[in-house]
Amino acid sequence: MELKLSRPICFFDLETTGIDISKDRIVEISILKVFPNGNRESKTWLVNPEMMIPAASTAVHGISNEKVANEPTFKDLASAVHAMIKDSDLAGYNSDRFDIPLLAEELLRCGVDFDMKSRVAVDVQTIFHKMEERTLSAALKFYCGKSLENAHSAEADTTATYEILKAQLDRYPELENDMRSLSEFTTRKKSADFAGFIIYDEKGRETFGFGKHKGVLVETVFDNEPGYYGWIQGADFPLYTKKVLTAIKLRKLNTKF
């Protein structure tokens, strides 16, 4: 089944130096852009992360420090990456919890004001886990009858994810072939930021999802403990989380006037 699209959607996958969203960096990014008319374009870049790639990470994806030594940095690629995805919804495998948050951090470090306000995201892994509980390789075998060659190659994983989503729509008639509906189905928890530090309550208000103020409205904390905002801004939190908190603080200030 082909995807019913009202706008382009970019399937993407990252290979990285590790799994810490705040500290780790991209070493490879592959994007497959699918247009409403069915046309596709793809780009894959190796990236110099400007830090050492741990041996444990190289063992997973096969990308060594030597392999990326002469490749462009993400700062060199940020404009091209953003130009490819800026008009599109996003999709990936485990993308809600890892790929999108890490990509956002990389773009924000380069001064690109990335957010998800005007787009939706579809996490193909969540559909798979809700329906079958398997890995990406098993998903490709289960849905498409194919073996995943070159697993943990960003390009191979990206193409596999695209093929799986189309096959999932064929297999599950209860899934609506609509990106917003699929995004809602694959969303695990409603949060204002990617990392889940700021959670929406039942009334749609931002609350802290961690620490001593867990469950308390962000605006209430800012009223009662003004220094908490400054502490977060100076601490090792994701840039996107800091951006969300700044927007809440500015919104509150603006309502006073």
GIUR-V710857 format. One record per backbone hydrogen bond with DSSP energy under -1.0 kcal/mol. CO is the residue of the C=O (numbers start at 0). NH is the residue of the N-H. If there is no record, write none. Layout:
co->{CO/CO}
nh->{NH/NH}
This chain:
co->{7/8/9/10/12/14/14/19/24/26/27/28/29/30/31/32/33/34/38/40/42/44/53/54/56/57/63/67/71/72/73/76/77/78/79/80/81/84/88/89/90/91/93/94/97/98/99/100/101/102/103/104/105/106/107/111/115/119/121/122/123/124/125/126/127/127/134/135/136/137/138/139/139/140/149/152/153/154/155/156/157/158/159/160/161/162/163/164/165/166/167/171/175/177/178/179/180/181/189/196/197/198/200/204/205/206/207/210/212/215/216/217/218/219/220/224/226/227/228/229/234/237/238/239/240/241/242/243/244/245/246/247/248/249/250/252/253}
nh->{88/33/90/31/29/26/27/23/16/46/14/44/12/42/10/40/8/37/34/32/30/28/57/58/60/61/67/70/47/76/77/80/81/82/83/84/85/87/9/121/11/123/97/99/101/102/103/104/105/106/107/108/109/111/110/113/118/89/91/126/127/128/129/130/131/132/138/139/140/141/142/143/145/144/152/156/157/158/159/160/161/162/163/164/165/166/167/168/169/170/171/174/177/181/182/183/184/185/199/208/191/206/203/200/217/198/214/213/215/207/220/221/222/223/224/227/230/231/232/233/236/241/242/243/244/245/246/247/248/249/250/251/252/253/254/255/256}
